[in-house]
Amino acid sequence: MDCTGGNWILTQEGFDIATAQAFEGLFTVGSGTLHTRASLEEHFADCPQDSRELRRPANVTAEKFVHAPGRWGTFVPGVFGHHPLLLQEMINLPWFLELTPVVDGERLDLTASNVQGFRRTLNMRTATLSRELAWQTKSGKTLRVLHERFISGCATNLSVQRMRIECDQAVELTILGGIDARVTTNGFDHFRLVEIRETAGGVTCRVVTDAEDTIGMETRLTADGAVWTYGNAERHGWRQAVVTVQPGRPLVVEKRTAVTTSRDPASTTPAAVLDCHAGASWDDLRRRHCAHWAGEWERADIRIEGDDESQIILRSSIYHLLRAHVPGDGRVAICAKGYAGDAYKGHFFWDTEAYLLPFFLYTAPEKARTFIDFRIGNLAEAQKIAASYGCRGARFPWESDADGRECCCEFQYRDHEIHVTGAVAHGVAHYFSAVGGVAQASDAAARLAVETARYWMDRIDYRKGETSPSILGVMGPDEYAPITHNNAYTNRMAAFNLAFAARVGRRGGATDEECAAFARTAAALPILRSRKNPELVLQCEGFESLAESRFDEFWADRKGCYAARVSQERLYRSKNLKQADVILLMAMFPDEFTDAEVKAAWETYLPVTTHDSSLSAAIHAIVALRLGLFDEAWTFFRKSAAIDLDTDHGGAAQGIHIAGAAGNWQVLVLGFAGMRTALQSNVLSFNPKLPAHWTKLAFPIVWKGTPVHVEMERGRTKVTNRGSQTLDISVAGRIARVAPGECGEW
């Protein structure tokens, strides 16, 4: 991986089939409503995408996926179908990127052709993917091929591709471009109807899924001097043209594809989208697209001076966060693989509130609102889930589809990771705190708080001989401790949920008596301490009695994840954490724990934490900074930041680690910049702890409706108020009042 181009460009130099899928995921392009993996336009021979080998439920952390040279991926958020083994899953839609040159009967194929000078780049500033290569054909001809593509940021249903071919001698060239519906998702065919036919200058495809969604695609191809003919086979339709390319006169082929679904307004058809932009040139479309992305970056870019590598890693994280958000659509959130792969089946997790929400909340609050609307919109389904467990109120699913249904196949996660319900309520409270105050929570948000609180009141137990409540039989964020009692993180999130409901409950339908009961129970839920060391917060009851991890015996080389080395049975009986648990609790509620308590937790849990989850390292970096462990913080930050860019070891092959990307942003803003969230402070506050080799850290923030711009250097911080309201701002404990248009300096 080469990171060049003013710290905006990710570059792949040379092609290696072993890393093809990793770059497909890393170089995903999208517009929120439409996403495509960076599959090569000409694809590979003998690499079918319609396998009927059904994927089975498994622990994704340790799952071994079926190997293939490349994987197509066309994803529209919210388009789900029912898999016979995996329940509801996001459907991989027909592939429309095909654009293949053929010379003397030889198709360009990077697994078989003689190709030199391969170079592919993702320009994150403009969300544009480019590829160039020199192709020496078997018949002795040399062609230089350049591909460019983007999915329009302003016309979000529109994909735009261009291929330019140059040669040193006259070449008769055949161009193929079409739509291929020979696609399954995790081995299952979700397409109940596929219709492919020719249109004037192109190909159209209509698919009806097993969930009765209709997907429409239309692609149109143009090239000077080309006369297009139509060809088709089962579930595959294409246009082809034979063109003679002369030296010094490059051939330029343009392909535009529109994708719409039954989730779009009825008037949004593929033909209407293409017709709307038919008069715009490639340059026009790209100019508008780049202007859109310039606006996105203006509100979200983090600038690091003195460290080019960290700069581009951060921009990679932010790029995928910006790409994956579905604008103005509260019917979906962002799936765990950032719509760059289907490893997590397109499901939405607690990551939405715990990891993704802060990035959007403090850069573009209106985008964060869609996450809140998504949960509120699925409250009725959450009530059904609670009822299925014999409880009142609302319990949110561990793995959710767009309709809020529980889609987790494995009982230990589905039945016991109930902290997701607390995360949802925490996210709602965080949103309203950040945009004006919890007291301004909407009636619908207050109802969510009440219904989730009612669930907790029924889920809590009072054991015989005890007067304090307990939450029994849960799995906390550490998924290697399966069914435990009084997990500290789960108890604290439940208490937060109950206290939130006590504050807003009357508007959410609760009685005064209920609100009082919510408050009493919240105050009584225990956070356990060790009897051996009262400063140690216990992850759960009995943690100290678990078997030792024996990493030196079972995981001596530390290659790969620990869960792939030992049995699940051993995981579940040993002191081995998948990710931050108590450490996460202390990161989210820093004022509730002393430095001594944080230090005790660090020294106890870090040695037995595997970091098998991409969610773990970022949280450890933030807590290490609190403890003044700067070397450890830096190590954890780089571990988190590089996970998707490590193409040699899988990287984003199965999709982007999108919550990890959001965690990287949190390390920069909540960690190195030391910003306190709106749940932690009523005043915009910073406590900078920049790495020694950074000369500047700069970023935008929206604080309770007021945009500001922050610049930090060694021993100096400037905050510019770009809003219309005066702000009190604290840096390292010193408060100053900054008027609109003015800059405060510390």
C-alpha positions in Angstrom: 0.0 0.0 0.0 1.4 3.3 -1.1 -0.1 6.5 0.4 0.6 9.5 -1.8 -1.0 12.4 -3.5 -1.1 15.1 -0.8 -2.4 12.6 1.7 -5.6 12.1 -0.1 -4.8 9.1 -2.4 -4.6 5.4 -1.6 -2.5 3.6 -4.2 -2.2 0.0 -5.2 1.0 -0.6 -7.1 1.0 -3.9 -9.0 -1.6 -6.6 -9.0 -1.5 -9.6 -6.7 -4.4 -12.0 -6.7 -3.8 -12.8 -3.0 -4.8 -9.2 -2.0 -7.5 -8.6 -4.7 -10.4 -8.9 -2.3 -8.7 -6.7 0.3 -8.5 -3.9 -2.2 -12.0 -4.5 -3.4 -13.3 -3.7 0.0 -10.9 -0.9 0.8 -11.6 0.9 -2.6 -15.4 0.7 -2.3 -17.1 3.7 -3.7 -20.6 4.8 -2.9 -23.1 7.6 -2.4 -25.0 6.4 0.7 -27.8 4.9 -1.3 -25.7 2.8 -3.6 -22.3 1.1 -3.0 -20.0 -1.1 -5.1 -17.0 -3.0 -4.2 -13.9 -2.2 -6.3 -14.3 -5.4 -8.4 -12.3 -5.1 -11.7 -14.4 -4.1 -14.7 -13.3 -7.1 -16.7 -13.5 -9.5 -13.8 -11.6 -12.9 -13.8 -12.1 -16.1 -15.8 -13.3 -19.1 -13.8 -14.6 -16.9 -10.9 -18.4 -17.4 -10.8 -20.3 -15.3 -8.4 -23.4 -17.6 -8.1 -22.1 -20.3 -5.8 -24.9 -22.3 -4.1 -22.7 -23.3 -1.2 -24.7 -22.0 1.8 -22.9 -20.1 4.4 -23.7 -21.3 7.9 -24.0 -19.4 11.2 -20.6 -19.0 12.8 -18.6 -16.6 15.0 -17.5 -14.1 12.4 -14.4 -13.3 14.3 -13.0 -16.8 13.7 -14.9 -17.7 10.6 -13.1 -18.9 7.5 -14.7 -17.5 4.4 -14.8 -19.4 1.1 -11.8 -18.2 -1.0 -12.3 -16.7 -4.4 -10.1 -14.4 -6.5 -12.6 -11.6 -6.4 -16.1 -10.9 -5.1 -18.7 -8.6 -6.7 -20.6 -6.4 -4.3 -23.5 -4.1 -5.2 -25.4 -3.0 -2.1 -28.4 -0.8 -1.6 -29.0 -0.1 2.1 -32.3 -1.6 3.3 -32.7 -4.3 0.6 -32.8 -7.5 2.6 -34.0 -11.1 1.9 -34.4 -14.2 3.9 -31.5 -16.7 3.9 -32.5 -20.3 4.8 -29.7 -20.4 7.5 -28.7 -16.8 8.2 -32.2 -15.3 8.6 -32.5 -11.8 7.1 -29.5 -10.6 5.1 -28.6 -7.7 2.9 -28.8 -8.8 -0.8 -25.9 -8.6 -3.1 -27.6 -7.1 -6.3 -26.7 -7.6 -9.9 -23.3 -6.5 -11.0 -23.3 -3.6 -13.5 -19.7 -2.6 -13.7 -18.7 -4.9 -16.6 -16.6 -3.1 -19.2 -14.2 -5.4 -20.9 -11.8 -5.0 -23.9 -11.2 -7.9 -26.2 -8.4 -8.1 -28.8 -8.0 -10.9 -31.3 -10.3 -13.1 -29.2 -8.3 -12.5 -26.0 -10.2 -10.9 -23.1 -8.2 -8.7 -20.7 -7.9 -10.8 -17.5 -5.4 -10.0 -14.8 -5.1 -13.7 -13.9 -4.1 -14.7 -17.4 -3.0 -11.7 -19.4 0.4 -10.1 -19.7 -0.1 -6.9 -17.8 2.6 -4.4 -16.7 2.5 -1.0 -14.9 -0.7 -1.8 -13.0 -1.6 1.1 -10.7 -5.0 1.7 -9.0 -5.8 4.7 -6.9 -8.7 5.8 -4.7 -8.8 9.6 -4.5 -10.7 10.1 -1.2 -11.1 13.8 -1.7 -13.2 13.2 -4.8 -14.4 9.7 -4.1 -13.1 8.6 -7.5 -11.5 5.2 -8.4 -8.9 5.1 -11.2 -6.8 2.3 -12.7 -4.2 2.1 -15.4 -2.2 -0.7 -16.9 -0.3 -1.7 -20.1 -1.6 -4.9 -21.7 0.6 -6.9 -24.0 -1.7 -9.2 -26.0 -0.9 -12.7 -27.1 -1.0 -11.4 -30.7 1.8 -8.9 -29.9 -0.2 -5.7 -29.6 0.3 -3.2 -26.7 -2.6 -1.3 -25.3 -2.7 1.3 -22.4 -5.9 1.1 -20.5 -7.3 3.7 -18.1 -10.5 3.1 -16.1 -12.2 5.8 -13.9 -15.4 5.5 -12.0 -17.5 7.2 -9.3 -21.0 7.0 -7.9 -22.4 10.5 -8.0 -22.6 12.2 -4.6 -25.4 14.5 -5.9 -27.3 12.1 -8.2 -27.0 9.2 -5.7 -28.5 6.5 -7.9 -26.0 7.1 -10.7 -22.8 5.3 -11.4 -20.4 6.8 -14.0 -17.6 4.9 -15.6 -15.1 5.8 -18.3 -12.5 3.6 -20.1 -9.7 5.1 -22.3 -7.6 3.0 -24.5 -4.5 4.0 -26.4 -2.3 1.9 -28.7 0.9 2.2 -30.8 -0.5 0.5 -33.8 -4.0 0.0 -35.3 -6.0 -2.4 -33.2 -9.4 -3.9 -33.9 -11.0 -3.8 -30.4 -14.2 -5.4 -29.1 -15.8 -3.7 -26.1 -18.3 -5.5 -23.9 -20.4 -3.9 -21.2 -23.5 -5.1 -19.5 -25.4 -6.2 -16.4 -24.8 -9.6 -14.8 -27.4 -11.0 -12.4 -25.6 -14.3 -11.9 -25.1 -13.4 -8.3 -25.9 -15.1 -5.0 -25.6 -13.9 -1.4 -23.8 -16.2 1.0 -24.7 -19.1 -1.4 -28.4 -18.3 -1.7 -30.3 -16.9 -4.7 -32.7 -14.2 -3.5 -33.8 -13.3 -7.1 -37.3 -14.6 -7.8 -37.6 -12.8 -11.1 -34.9 -11.6 -13.4 -35.7 -9.8 -16.6 -32.9 -8.5 -18.8 -33.4 -6.8 -22.1 -31.9 -4.3 -24.5 -32.7 -0.6 -24.6 -31.6 2.1 -27.0 -27.8 2.1 -26.5 -27.9 0.0 -23.4 -29.2 -2.8 -21.2 -31.9 -2.8 -18.6 -32.4 -5.3 -15.8 -35.4 -5.8 -13.5 -35.1 -8.0 -10.4 -37.8 -9.0 -7.9 -36.4 -10.4 -4.7 -37.8 -12.9 -2.2 -38.8 -10.0 0.0 -40.8 -8.5 -2.9 -38.4 -5.6 -3.4 -38.0 -4.5 -7.0 -34.6 -3.4 -8.3 -34.3 -1.6 -11.6 -31.0 -1.1 -13.4 -30.3 0.5 -16.7 -26.9 1.0 -18.3 -26.0 3.0 -21.4 -22.7 3.0 -23.3 -21.3 5.5 -25.7 -18.1 5.7 -27.7 -17.2 7.6 -30.9 -17.7 5.5 -33.9 -19.1 2.6 -32.1 -22.1 0.6 -33.4 -23.5 -1.4 -30.5 -25.1 -4.8 -30.8 -26.9 -6.8 -28.1 -26.1 -10.1 -26.6 -27.5 -12.1 -23.8 -27.3 -15.4 -21.8 -29.0 -16.6 -18.7 -29.3 -13.6 -16.3 -26.7 -11.7 -18.3 -27.2 -9.0 -20.9 -24.5 -6.9 -22.6 -23.8 -4.5 -25.4 -20.8 -4.9 -27.6 -19.1 -2.9 -30.3 -16.1 -3.5 -32.6 -14.0 -0.4 -33.0 -10.6 0.2 -34.8 -8.3 2.2 -32.5 -5.7 4.2 -34.3 -2.3 5.4 -32.9 -2.6 8.8 -31.4 -6.4 8.7 -31.4 -7.5 7.1 -28.0 -10.9 5.4 -27.8 -13.0 6.7 -24.9 -15.9 4.5 -23.8 -18.4 5.9 -21.2 -20.8 3.8 -19.3 -23.6 5.3 -17.1 -25.8 3.1 -14.9 -28.7 4.0 -12.8 -30.0 1.8 -10.0 -33.3 2.3 -8.3 -35.4 0.1 -6.0 -38.9 0.0 -4.6 -37.6 1.9 -1.6 -37.3 5.0 -3.9 -40.2 7.2 -4.9 -42.2 5.7 -7.7 -41.0 8.5 -10.1 -37.4 7.5 -9.5 -36.8 5.0 -12.3 -33.4 4.1 -13.9 -34.5 5.7 -17.2 -35.6 8.9 -15.5 -32.3 9.2 -13.7 -30.3 8.6 -16.9 -32.5 11.0 -18.9 -32.1 13.7 -16.3 -28.3 13.7 -16.7 -28.1 12.8 -20.4 -27.2 16.4 -21.3 -24.3 16.5 -18.8 -20.8 15.6 -20.0 -18.4 13.4 -18.0 -16.6 16.6 -16.9 -20.0 18.2 -15.8 -21.0 15.1 -13.7 -17.5 14.8 -12.2 -17.4 18.6 -11.3 -20.7 18.4 -9.5 -19.7 15.2 -7.8 -16.4 16.7 -6.6 -18.1 19.8 -5.4 -20.4 17.6 -3.3 -17.5 15.8 -1.7 -15.6 19.1 -1.1 -18.6 20.1 1.1 -18.5 16.8 2.9 -14.8 17.1 3.7 -15.2 20.8 4.8 -17.4 19.6 7.6 -15.4 16.5 8.6 -11.8 16.5 7.7 -9.1 16.1 10.3 -5.8 17.7 9.4 -2.6 16.3 10.9 0.7 17.9 10.3 4.0 16.1 10.9 2.7 12.6 10.3 1.6 11.8 6.7 0.9 8.2 7.4 -1.6 8.9 10.2 -3.1 11.6 8.1 -4.1 9.3 5.2 -5.2 6.6 7.6 -7.6 9.0 9.3 -8.9 10.2 5.9 -9.5 6.6 4.9 -11.7 6.2 8.0 -13.6 9.4 7.4 -14.0 8.7 3.7 -15.8 5.5 4.4 -18.0 7.0 7.2 -19.1 9.8 4.8 -19.7 7.3 2.0 -21.7 4.9 4.1 -24.2 7.3 5.6 -27.5 7.2 3.8 -28.6 10.9 3.4 -31.9 11.8 4.9 -33.1 8.2 5.4 -34.1 7.2 8.9 -35.1 3.7 7.7 -31.6 2.4 7.9 -28.3 3.0 9.8 -24.9 1.9 8.7 -24.2 -1.8 8.5 -21.2 -3.3 10.3 -19.2 -3.6 7.1 -19.9 -0.2 5.8 -21.7 -1.6 2.7 -18.4 -2.8 1.4 -19.1 -6.5 2.1 -21.7 -8.9 3.5 -19.7 -10.6 6.3 -22.1 -9.3 8.9 -25.1 -9.7 6.5 -25.8 -6.0 6.3 -27.0 -5.9 10.0 -27.0 -3.0 12.4 -25.5 -3.5 15.9 -24.8 -1.5 19.1 -21.9 0.0 17.1 -24.4 2.4 15.7 -24.8 4.3 19.0 -21.5 3.5 20.8 -19.1 4.1 17.9 -20.7 5.6 14.8 -23.0 8.2 16.4 -20.4 10.5 17.9 -18.6 11.1 14.6 -21.8 12.3 12.9 -23.2 14.0 16.0 -20.2 16.4 16.2 -19.6 16.9 12.5 -23.1 16.8 10.9 -25.9 16.5 13.5 -28.6 16.1 10.9 -26.9 12.9 9.8 -26.8 11.6 13.4 -30.6 12.3 13.5 -31.2 9.5 11.0 -29.8 7.0 13.5 -32.2 8.2 16.1 -35.1 8.0 13.7 -34.1 4.5 12.7 -34.4 3.3 16.3 -37.6 5.2 17.0 -39.1 3.8 13.8 -38.3 0.3 15.0 -39.7 0.7 18.5 -42.8 -1.4 17.8 -40.6 -4.3 16.6 -38.5 -3.9 19.8 -41.7 -4.2 21.8 -42.5 -7.5 20.1 -39.0 -8.8 20.9 -39.4 -7.9 24.6 -42.8 -9.6 24.6 -41.2 -12.7 23.1 -39.0 -12.9 26.2 -41.9 -12.4 28.6 -41.1 -8.7 29.3 -42.9 -5.5 29.0 -41.5 -2.5 27.1 -39.0 -2.7 24.3 -35.8 -4.7 23.8 -33.7 -3.9 20.7 -32.2 -6.7 18.7 -28.6 -7.7 18.8 -28.5 -7.8 15.0 -31.1 -5.8 13.3 -32.3 -5.6 9.7 -34.0 -2.5 8.3 -37.3 -3.5 9.9 -35.8 -3.9 13.4 -36.1 -7.7 13.5 -33.7 -9.8 15.4 -31.5 -11.5 12.8 -28.9 -13.1 15.0 -28.7 -16.9 14.6 -26.6 -17.7 17.7 -28.3 -17.8 21.0 -25.5 -16.6 23.2 -25.4 -13.2 21.4 -29.1 -13.0 20.5 -30.4 -13.9 24.0 -27.7 -12.4 26.3 -26.1 -9.3 24.7 -28.9 -7.1 26.0 -26.6 -4.1 26.5 -27.6 -3.1 23.0 -30.9 -1.8 24.5 -29.0 0.4 26.9 -26.8 1.6 24.0 -29.9 2.7 22.0 -31.2 4.8 24.9 -27.7 6.2 25.6 -27.5 7.2 21.9 -30.8 8.9 22.0 -29.9 10.8 25.1 -26.5 11.7 23.7 -28.1 13.1 20.5 -30.4 15.4 22.4 -27.7 16.4 24.8 -25.5 17.4 21.9 -28.1 19.4 20.0 -29.6 21.3 22.9 -30.2 19.3 26.0 -32.0 16.1 27.2 -35.0 18.2 28.2 -35.6 18.9 24.5 -36.0 15.2 23.7 -38.9 14.6 21.4 -42.0 12.8 22.7 -41.1 9.9 20.5 -37.6 9.8 22.0 -39.1 10.0 25.5 -41.4 7.1 24.7 -38.4 5.0 23.5 -36.7 5.8 26.8 -39.8 4.7 28.8 -40.4 1.5 26.9 -36.7 0.4 27.2 -36.8 1.3 30.9 -39.9 -0.9 31.3 -37.9 -3.7 29.7 -35.1 -3.3 32.2 -37.5 -3.3 35.1 -38.9 -6.7 34.0 -35.4 -8.1 33.1 -33.9 -7.2 36.5 -34.0 -9.9 39.2 -34.0 -9.8 42.9 -32.2 -12.9 44.2 -33.4 -14.6 47.4 -31.9 -12.9 50.5 -30.8 -9.8 48.5 -32.5 -6.4 48.5 -30.5 -4.9 45.6 -31.4 -5.6 42.0 -29.2 -7.8 39.7 -29.1 -8.3 36.0 -28.3 -12.0 35.5 -27.4 -14.2 32.6 -25.9 -11.6 30.2 -23.0 -11.2 27.8 -21.2 -7.9 28.0 -19.0 -6.3 25.3 -16.5 -9.0 26.1 -18.1 -11.8 24.1 -15.8 -14.4 25.5 -17.7 -14.4 28.8 -21.0 -15.8 27.7 -23.6 -15.9 30.5 -22.5 -13.9 33.5 -24.1 -11.9 36.3 -24.0 -8.2 36.9 -21.7 -7.3 34.1 -20.5 -3.8 35.1 -20.9 -2.3 31.6 -24.4 -3.8 31.2 -25.5 -2.7 34.6 -24.3 0.9 34.1 -26.0 1.2 30.7 -29.2 -0.1 32.1 -28.9 2.4 35.0 -28.3 5.2 32.5 -31.4 4.1 30.5 -33.5 4.1 33.6 -32.3 7.5 34.8 -32.9 8.9 31.4 -36.4 7.6 31.4 -37.0 9.0 34.9 -36.1 12.5 33.5 -38.3 12.4 30.4 -40.8 9.7 31.3 -43.9 11.8 31.8 -43.8 12.9 28.1 -43.1 9.2 27.2 -46.2 7.9 28.8 -44.8 6.9 32.2 -46.6 7.7 35.5 -44.9 9.6 38.4 -44.7 6.3 40.3 -43.0 4.6 37.3 -40.5 7.5 37.0 -39.7 7.3 40.7 -39.2 3.5 40.4 -36.9 4.0 37.4 -34.8 6.4 39.4 -34.6 4.2 42.5 -33.6 1.1 40.4 -31.0 3.0 38.5 -29.3 4.1 41.7 -29.4 0.6 43.2 -27.9 -1.4 40.3 -24.5 -2.5 41.4 -21.0 -1.9 39.9 -19.1 -4.7 41.6 -15.6 -4.3 43.1 -13.1 -7.0 44.0 -12.9 -8.0 47.6 -9.1 -8.5 47.1 -8.7 -5.0 45.7 -11.6 -2.5 46.3 -10.2 -0.2 43.5 -10.7 -3.0 40.9 -14.1 -2.8 39.1 -15.1 -6.4 38.4 -16.2 -7.2 34.9 -18.8 -9.5 36.3 -19.5 -11.8 39.2 -17.0 -14.6 39.4 -14.5 -13.1 36.9 -11.6 -13.7 39.3 -12.5 -17.4 39.6 -12.2 -18.1 35.8 -9.4 -20.2 34.4 -6.2 -18.5 33.4 -5.9 -17.7 29.7 -2.7 -19.6 29.0 -1.9 -17.4 26.0 1.8 -18.5 26.0 0.6 -22.1 25.4 -2.2 -21.6 22.9 -1.3 -18.2 21.2 2.4 -17.9 21.5 3.0 -16.2 18.1 0.0 -13.9 18.4 -0.7 -14.3 14.6 -4.4 -14.2 13.7 -7.2 -13.9 16.3 -7.1 -15.9 19.5 -10.6 -17.3 18.9 -9.4 -19.1 15.8 -6.8 -20.9 17.9 -8.9 -22.3 20.8 -12.3 -23.8 21.2 -15.3 -21.8 22.1 -15.6 -23.9 25.2 -12.1 -22.8 26.4 -13.0 -19.1 25.6 -16.0 -19.3 27.7 -14.4 -20.7 30.8 -11.2 -18.5 30.8 -10.0 -15.0 31.6 -9.7 -13.9 28.0 -11.5 -10.8 26.7 -12.4 -10.3 23.1 -12.4 -6.5 23.5 -12.7 -3.6 26.0 -15.4 -4.2 28.6 -14.7 -2.4 31.9 -12.2 -0.3 30.0 -15.1 0.8 27.6 -17.2 1.6 30.6 -14.5 3.9 32.0 -14.1 5.5 28.6 -17.8 6.3 28.4 -18.2 7.5 32.0 -14.8 8.9 32.9 -15.9 11.1 35.8 -17.4 8.1 37.7 -14.0 6.4 38.2 -10.8 7.6 39.9 -7.4 7.3 38.2 -6.6 4.6 40.7 -9.6 2.6 39.6 -8.8 3.1 35.9 -5.2 2.0 36.5 -6.4 -1.1 38.4 -8.7 -2.1 35.5 -5.9 -1.5 33.0 -3.4 -3.6 34.8 -6.0 -6.4 35.3 -7.8 -6.6 32.0 -5.2 -5.5 29.4 -3.0 -8.6 29.9 -5.9 -10.9 29.1 -7.5 -8.9 26.3 -7.0 -10.4 22.8 -8.3 -7.4 20.8 -9.9 -9.9 18.4 -12.5 -7.2 17.7 -11.8 -4.1 15.7 -13.6 -2.2 18.4 -11.1 -2.7 21.0 -7.9 -0.9 20.2 -9.4 2.6 19.8 -11.0 2.5 23.3 -7.7 1.3 24.8 -5.9 4.2 23.2 -8.3 6.7 24.7 -8.0 5.2 28.2 -4.2 5.0 27.9 -4.1 8.7 27.3 -6.0 9.3 30.5 -3.4 7.3 32.3 -0.5 9.2 30.7 0.6 6.0 28.9 1.5 7.8 25.7 3.5 5.0 24.1 0.7 2.5 24.7 -1.9 5.0 23.4 0.1 5.4 20.2 0.5 1.7 19.7 -3.2 1.1 20.1 -4.1 4.0 17.8 -1.9 2.6 15.1 -3.3 -0.9 15.6 -6.8 0.5 15.2 -6.0 2.9 12.4 -4.3 0.4 10.1 -6.7 -2.5 10.3 -8.4 -1.9 6.9 -5.2 -0.8 5.2 -3.4 -4.0 6.1 -4.2 -5.6 2.7 -1.5 -8.2 3.1 -3.4 -9.7 6.1 -7.0 -9.5 4.8 -7.7 -5.8 5.6 -11.2 -5.0 4.3 -11.6 -8.2 2.2 -14.9 -8.9 3.9 -15.8 -5.2 4.1 -14.7 -2.1 6.0 -14.5 -2.2 9.8 -16.8 0.8 9.9 -17.1 1.0 13.7 -13.3 0.8 13.9 -13.2 3.7 11.5 -15.4 5.7 13.8 -13.2 4.6 16.7 -10.2 6.2 14.9 -12.0 9.5 14.8 -12.8 9.2 18.5 -9.1 8.6 19.3 -8.2 11.8 17.6 -11.0 14.0 18.9 -11.9 12.5 22.3 -8.4 11.2 22.9 -5.5 13.3 21.6 -7.6 16.5 21.5 -9.2 15.5 24.8 -12.7 16.7 23.9 -15.5 15.9 26.4 -18.8 14.8 25.0 -22.1 16.6 25.6 -23.0 13.9 28.1 -19.8 14.6 30.0 -19.8 18.4 30.0 -22.1 21.3 29.3 -19.2 23.4 28.1 -17.1 22.6 25.0 -13.9 21.3 26.7 -10.5 20.1 25.5 -7.5 18.7 27.2 -4.9 18.3 24.4 -2.3 15.4 24.5 -0.8 15.5 21.0 1.8 12.9 19.9 5.3 14.5 20.2 6.0 14.4 16.4 2.7 16.1 15.4 3.1 19.8 14.8 -0.6 20.5 14.4 -4.0 18.9 14.7 -7.0 20.7 13.2 -10.6 19.7 12.9 -14.2 21.1 12.8 -16.8 20.4 15.5 -20.4 21.3 15.9 -21.3 22.0 19.5 -25.0 22.3 20.4 -25.7 23.8 17.0 -22.6 26.0 16.8 -19.9 25.1 14.3 -16.3 25.7 15.5 -12.9 25.0 14.1 -10.1 23.8 16.4 -6.4 24.1 15.8 -3.9 22.5 18.3 -0.1 22.9 18.3 2.4 22.1 21.1 1.3 24.3 24.0 -1.1 26.3 22.0 -4.8 25.9 21.1 -7.0 28.1 18.9 -10.8 27.7 18.6 -12.7 29.8 16.0 -16.4 30.3 16.5 -18.0 29.9 13.1 -21.6 30.1 14.4 -24.0 32.8 15.5 -24.0 32.1 19.3 -21.4 33.0 21.8 -19.7 29.9 23.3 -17.9 29.2 26.6 -14.9 27.0 25.8 -12.5 25.3 28.2 -9.0 24.2 27.3 -7.0 22.5 30.0 -9.4 23.8 32.6 -9.2 27.5 31.5 -12.5 28.9 30.3 -12.9 31.7 27.8 -16.0 33.2 26.2 -15.7 33.3 22.3 -18.1 35.4 20.3 -19.3 34.6 16.8 -16.6 35.1 14.2 -13.9 35.4 16.9 -11.0 33.1 17.8 -10.1 32.1 21.3 -6.5 31.2 22.1 -5.0 29.3 25.0 
